[in-house]
């Protein structure tokens, strides 16, 4: 593993809790073997493109790593309904790719979030998409969702994409986006459920969902997958991993 650069970001407005400041520690690494990625995940690190990162905020511990034990997970009634809502769609699991379908879908998704949630506009082209979502990586996978009989179209329509890391023991959900017209299909929830099914088939122990942040609506949904485990802290690779403990019971 060759670390190209270590970066500590300047403090900036937190994307989860806008009333706070956030900092991230990054490591730019061109190649990480899946077994090493396992060590990153169990220590609470995440990957985005060539960047491996962890929070480095001063005086704030709102980000808590969350993972789902595959063998003990049981879907809630709402999650069963989500699975049913997406059941007519076809999925494919392969390496990430960049093409006009994915670029157009990402732009529709992000424009919708910008309008409804006040996100900052994020222009994207093929080069940026490849670096952030489809960079060559032995762990990188893509779970795509397709409507094979879309109204008014001649062929299958790409309606959702889940970017995923696969390691020997786990899947890690990196980023999911979908067509706003298919909001009723619950593709976000269904992507996690599909990863849990696939993890069970492949004998993996956990599905990592990144950071749960109380007070952030786009993050709190992760705690609805039960049972789950939580860990605080993001030790380095040479340090022992944090203790993962059972998440809070339903209120």
TAWO-V149645 format. One record per pair of residues at least 24 apart in sequence whose ideal C-beta (glycine too) atoms are under 10 Angstrom apart, sorted by the first residue. I is the first residue (numbers start at 1). J is the second residue. Records with the same first field share a line. If there is no record, write none. Layout:
I=J ; J
This chain:
1=27 ; 29 ; 30 ; 31 ; 32 ; 33 ; 36 ; 37 ; 52 ; 237
2=28 ; 29 ; 30 ; 31 ; 32
3=27 ; 28 ; 29 ; 30 ; 32 ; 52
4=28 ; 29 ; 30 ; 50
5=29 ; 50 ; 51
7=51 ; 53
8=56
9=53 ; 56
11=56 ; 57 ; 58
14=55 ; 57 ; 60 ; 62 ; 63 ; 213 ; 216
15=119 ; 120 ; 213 ; 216 ; 218 ; 219
16=55 ; 60 ; 62 ; 63 ; 211 ; 212 ; 213 ; 214 ; 215 ; 216 ; 217 ; 218 ; 219
17=57 ; 60 ; 62 ; 63 ; 213 ; 214 ; 215 ; 216 ; 219
18=118 ; 216
19=215
20=57 ; 59 ; 60 ; 62 ; 215
21=57 ; 58 ; 59 ; 60
22=55 ; 56 ; 57 ; 58 ; 60 ; 62 ; 63
23=55 ; 56 ; 57 ; 58 ; 60
24=51 ; 53 ; 54 ; 55 ; 56 ; 57
25=52 ; 53 ; 54 ; 55 ; 56 ; 234 ; 236
26=50 ; 51 ; 52 ; 53 ; 54 ; 56
27=51 ; 52 ; 53 ; 54 ; 236 ; 237
28=52 ; 53
29=137
30=135 ; 136 ; 137
31=136 ; 137 ; 138
32=137 ; 138 ; 139 ; 165 ; 167
33=138 ; 139 ; 167 ; 168
34=137 ; 138 ; 139 ; 165 ; 166 ; 167 ; 168 ; 169 ; 170
35=138 ; 139 ; 167 ; 168 ; 169
36=138 ; 139 ; 167 ; 237
37=137 ; 138 ; 139 ; 140 ; 165 ; 166 ; 167 ; 168 ; 169 ; 170 ; 172
38=139 ; 165 ; 167 ; 168 ; 169 ; 170 ; 172 ; 205 ; 206
39=167 ; 236 ; 237 ; 238 ; 241
40=139 ; 165 ; 167 ; 172 ; 208 ; 234 ; 236 ; 237
41=65 ; 67 ; 139 ; 165 ; 167 ; 169 ; 170 ; 171 ; 172 ; 206 ; 208 ; 210 ; 241
42=67 ; 167 ; 169 ; 170 ; 206 ; 208 ; 231 ; 235 ; 241 ; 242 ; 244
43=231 ; 233 ; 234 ; 235 ; 236 ; 237 ; 239 ; 240 ; 241 ; 242
44=208 ; 210 ; 211 ; 231 ; 232 ; 233 ; 234 ; 235 ; 241 ; 242 ; 244
45=172 ; 208 ; 234 ; 235 ; 236 ; 237
46=165 ; 172 ; 174 ; 208 ; 210 ; 211 ; 234
47=135 ; 137 ; 139 ; 140 ; 163 ; 165 ; 172 ; 174
48=131 ; 132 ; 133 ; 135 ; 163 ; 174 ; 175
49=128 ; 130 ; 131 ; 132 ; 133 ; 134 ; 135 ; 137 ; 140 ; 174
50=131 ; 132 ; 135 ; 136 ; 137
51=131 ; 132 ; 135
52=237
53=234
54=211 ; 233 ; 234 ; 235 ; 236
55=211 ; 213 ; 233 ; 234
56=234
60=213
61=232 ; 233
62=211 ; 212 ; 213 ; 214 ; 215 ; 216 ; 219
63=210 ; 211 ; 212 ; 213 ; 216 ; 219 ; 232 ; 234
64=210 ; 211 ; 212 ; 213 ; 214 ; 219 ; 222 ; 223 ; 230 ; 231 ; 232 ; 233 ; 247
65=208 ; 209 ; 210 ; 211 ; 212 ; 229 ; 230 ; 231 ; 232 ; 233 ; 234 ; 242 ; 244
66=207 ; 208 ; 209 ; 210 ; 211 ; 212 ; 213 ; 219 ; 222 ; 223 ; 225 ; 228 ; 229 ; 230 ; 231 ; 244 ; 247
67=170 ; 171 ; 172 ; 205 ; 206 ; 207 ; 208 ; 209 ; 210 ; 222 ; 225 ; 228 ; 229 ; 230 ; 231 ; 244 ; 247
68=170 ; 171 ; 173 ; 192 ; 195 ; 196 ; 199 ; 205 ; 206 ; 207 ; 208 ; 209 ; 222 ; 225 ; 226 ; 227 ; 228 ; 229 ; 247
69=196 ; 205 ; 206 ; 207 ; 226 ; 227 ; 228 ; 229 ; 244 ; 246
70=169 ; 170 ; 171 ; 195 ; 196 ; 197 ; 198 ; 199 ; 200 ; 201 ; 202 ; 203 ; 204 ; 205 ; 206 ; 207
71=199 ; 200 ; 203 ; 204 ; 205 ; 206
72=226 ; 227 ; 228 ; 229 ; 246
73=192 ; 193 ; 196 ; 197 ; 199 ; 200 ; 206 ; 207 ; 225 ; 226 ; 227 ; 228
74=225 ; 226 ; 227
75=189 ; 192 ; 193 ; 196 ; 224 ; 225 ; 226
76=189 ; 224 ; 225 ; 226 ; 250
78=186 ; 189 ; 224
79=186 ; 189 ; 190 ; 192 ; 193 ; 196 ; 224 ; 225 ; 226
80=193
81=186 ; 189
82=184 ; 185 ; 186 ; 187 ; 188 ; 189 ; 190 ; 191 ; 192 ; 193
83=186 ; 189 ; 190 ; 193 ; 194 ; 197
84=186 ; 190
85=182 ; 183 ; 184 ; 185 ; 186 ; 187 ; 189 ; 190
86=145 ; 159 ; 160 ; 178 ; 182 ; 184 ; 185 ; 186 ; 187 ; 188 ; 189 ; 190 ; 191 ; 193 ; 194
87=185 ; 190
88=147 ; 148 ; 149 ; 185
89=144 ; 145 ; 146 ; 147 ; 148 ; 157 ; 159 ; 160 ; 182 ; 185 ; 187 ; 190
90=144 ; 145 ; 146 ; 147 ; 148 ; 156 ; 159
91=143 ; 144 ; 145 ; 146 ; 160 ; 162 ; 187 ; 190 ; 191 ; 194 ; 197 ; 198
92=142 ; 143 ; 144 ; 145 ; 146 ; 158
93=141 ; 142 ; 143 ; 144 ; 162 ; 164 ; 166 ; 194 ; 195 ; 198
94=141 ; 142 ; 143 ; 144
95=134 ; 136 ; 137 ; 138 ; 140 ; 141 ; 142
96=129 ; 130 ; 133 ; 134 ; 135 ; 136 ; 137 ; 140 ; 141 ; 142 ; 143 ; 144 ; 161 ; 163 ; 164 ; 174
97=129 ; 130 ; 133 ; 134 ; 142 ; 144 ; 161
98=124 ; 125 ; 126 ; 127 ; 128 ; 129 ; 130 ; 131 ; 132 ; 133 ; 134 ; 135
99=126 ; 129 ; 134 ; 158
100=126
101=144 ; 146 ; 156 ; 157 ; 158 ; 159 ; 161
102=126 ; 129 ; 133 ; 134 ; 142 ; 144 ; 158 ; 161 ; 177
103=128 ; 129
104=158 ; 179
105=144 ; 145 ; 157 ; 158 ; 159 ; 160 ; 161 ; 177 ; 178 ; 179 ; 180
106=132 ; 133 ; 161 ; 175 ; 177 ; 178
107=177
108=177 ; 178 ; 179 ; 180 ; 181
109=160 ; 161 ; 176 ; 177 ; 178 ; 179 ; 180
110=177
111=180
112=177 ; 178 ; 179 ; 180 ; 181 ; 183
113=177 ; 180 ; 218
115=180
116=180
117=217 ; 218
119=218
132=163 ; 174 ; 175
133=161 ; 163 ; 174 ; 175 ; 177
134=163
137=165
138=165 ; 166 ; 167
139=164 ; 165 ; 166 ; 167 ; 168 ; 171 ; 172 ; 174
140=164 ; 165 ; 166 ; 174
141=165 ; 166 ; 171 ; 172 ; 174 ; 195 ; 198
142=174
143=171 ; 173 ; 176 ; 187 ; 190 ; 191 ; 192 ; 194 ; 195 ; 198
144=191
145=176 ; 178 ; 179 ; 182 ; 185 ; 187 ; 190 ; 191 ; 194
147=179 ; 181 ; 182 ; 185
150=179 ; 181 ; 182
151=181
157=181 ; 182
159=185 ; 187
160=185 ; 187 ; 188 ; 190 ; 191
161=187 ; 191
162=187 ; 188 ; 190 ; 191 ; 192 ; 194 ; 195
163=191
164=191 ; 194 ; 195 ; 198 ; 207 ; 208
165=208
166=195 ; 198 ; 199 ; 202 ; 204
167=204 ; 206 ; 208
168=202 ; 203 ; 204 ; 205
169=199 ; 202 ; 203 ; 204 ; 205 ; 206
170=195 ; 199 ; 204 ; 205 ; 206 ; 207 ; 208
171=195 ; 196 ; 198 ; 199 ; 202 ; 204 ; 206 ; 207 ; 208 ; 209
172=206 ; 207 ; 208 ; 209 ; 210
173=207 ; 208 ; 209 ; 210 ; 222
174=208 ; 210
175=210
188=218 ; 221
189=221 ; 224 ; 225
192=221 ; 222 ; 224 ; 225
193=225
196=225
206=244
212=247
214=248
222=247
223=247 ; 248 ; 250
224=250
226=250
